[in-house]
């Protein structure tokens, strides 16, 4: 066993919480929540996850697009649930399949001409 049972439970609950936080940040993302303010002032953001969630959602959407930004939080949530329920082998298998799928999909869209 690599982790103690308490550590495995902690990692699983943390993954679930991060997946939920990231998902809430993506759901409540607004284009006007620009994370880099030139004045350096503290301003109100409309994101339910606060300024950190606004930044996380902005980076995710800018790097992966509005659709593929959802892969990481959904995978974190389901990997945490699978680890918590004892499906650790299933979660590592799905993690590998998800990684291969993302790489192939990014390759497809990188090679597809922009129209």
C-alpha positions as CSV (number, residue, x, y, z in Angstrom):
1,X,0.0,0.0,0.0
2,X,1.4,3.4,-1.0
3,X,-0.7,5.6,1.2
4,X,-2.2,5.1,4.6
5,X,-6.0,4.9,4.6
6,X,-6.3,8.3,6.2
7,X,-4.0,9.9,3.6
8,X,-5.9,8.3,0.7
9,X,-9.2,9.6,2.1
10,X,-7.7,13.1,2.5
11,X,-6.4,13.0,-1.1
12,X,-9.8,11.8,-2.4
13,X,-11.8,14.5,-0.5
14,X,-9.3,17.2,-1.6
15,X,-9.7,16.1,-5.2
16,X,-13.5,16.2,-4.9
17,X,-13.4,19.6,-3.3
18,X,-11.0,21.0,-6.0
19,X,-13.1,19.6,-8.7
20,X,-16.2,21.2,-7.3
21,X,-14.4,24.5,-6.7
22,X,-13.1,24.5,-10.3
23,X,-16.5,23.6,-11.7
24,X,-18.2,26.4,-9.8
25,X,-15.5,28.8,-11.0
26,X,-16.2,27.7,-14.6
27,X,-20.0,27.9,-14.2
28,X,-19.8,31.5,-12.9
29,X,-17.1,32.7,-15.2
30,X,-17.8,36.1,-16.8
31,X,-15.7,37.8,-19.4
32,X,-15.7,41.0,-17.4
33,X,-13.8,39.3,-14.6
34,X,-10.5,40.2,-16.0
35,X,-7.9,38.8,-13.5
36,X,-5.2,41.3,-14.3
37,X,-6.2,44.8,-13.3
38,X,-3.8,47.5,-14.5
39,X,-4.5,49.8,-11.5
40,X,-3.8,47.1,-9.0
41,X,-7.0,47.9,-7.1
42,X,-9.1,45.4,-5.3
43,X,-12.4,45.1,-7.2
44,X,-15.5,43.0,-6.9
45,X,-15.7,39.9,-9.1
46,X,-18.9,38.3,-10.2
47,X,-17.4,34.8,-9.9
48,X,-18.9,32.7,-7.1
49,X,-15.4,31.3,-6.3
50,X,-14.0,34.8,-5.8
51,X,-10.8,36.2,-7.3
52,X,-8.9,32.9,-7.2
53,X,-11.8,31.2,-9.0
54,X,-12.0,34.0,-11.5
55,X,-8.3,33.6,-12.3
56,X,-8.5,29.8,-12.4
57,X,-11.5,29.9,-14.8
58,X,-9.9,32.5,-17.0
59,X,-6.6,30.5,-17.3
60,X,-8.5,27.3,-18.0
61,X,-10.7,28.8,-20.7
62,X,-7.8,30.6,-22.3
63,X,-5.6,27.5,-22.4
64,X,-8.1,24.8,-23.3
65,X,-11.2,26.6,-24.6
66,X,-14.7,26.8,-23.1
67,X,-15.4,23.1,-23.7
68,X,-12.1,21.4,-22.8
69,X,-11.7,23.5,-19.7
70,X,-14.2,21.2,-18.1
71,X,-12.1,18.0,-18.5
72,X,-9.8,18.7,-15.5
73,X,-12.5,19.5,-12.9
74,X,-14.7,16.6,-14.0
75,X,-11.8,14.2,-13.9
76,X,-10.7,15.5,-10.5
77,X,-14.2,15.0,-9.1
78,X,-14.6,11.5,-10.5
79,X,-11.1,10.4,-9.6
80,X,-11.7,11.5,-6.0
81,X,-15.0,9.7,-5.9
82,X,-13.4,6.5,-7.4
83,X,-10.6,6.7,-4.9
84,X,-12.9,7.3,-2.0
85,X,-15.1,4.4,-2.9
86,X,-12.3,2.0,-3.5
87,X,-12.2,2.0,-7.3
88,X,-8.5,3.1,-7.4
89,X,-7.7,0.8,-10.3
90,X,-10.6,2.2,-12.3
91,X,-9.6,5.8,-11.6
92,X,-6.0,5.3,-12.7
93,X,-7.2,3.6,-15.9
94,X,-9.7,6.4,-16.6
95,X,-6.9,8.9,-15.8
96,X,-4.7,7.3,-18.4
97,X,-7.5,7.2,-21.0
98,X,-8.4,10.8,-20.3
99,X,-4.8,11.9,-20.8
100,X,-4.6,10.0,-24.1
101,X,-8.0,11.4,-25.2
102,X,-6.9,15.0,-24.4
103,X,-3.6,14.7,-26.2
104,X,-5.3,13.2,-29.3
105,X,-8.0,15.8,-29.3
106,X,-5.6,18.7,-29.0
107,X,-3.5,17.2,-31.8
108,X,-6.6,17.0,-34.0
109,X,-7.6,20.6,-33.4
110,X,-4.0,21.8,-33.8
111,X,-3.9,20.1,-37.2
112,X,-7.3,21.2,-38.3
113,X,-7.2,24.4,-40.4
114,X,-8.9,27.4,-38.9
115,X,-12.0,28.4,-40.9
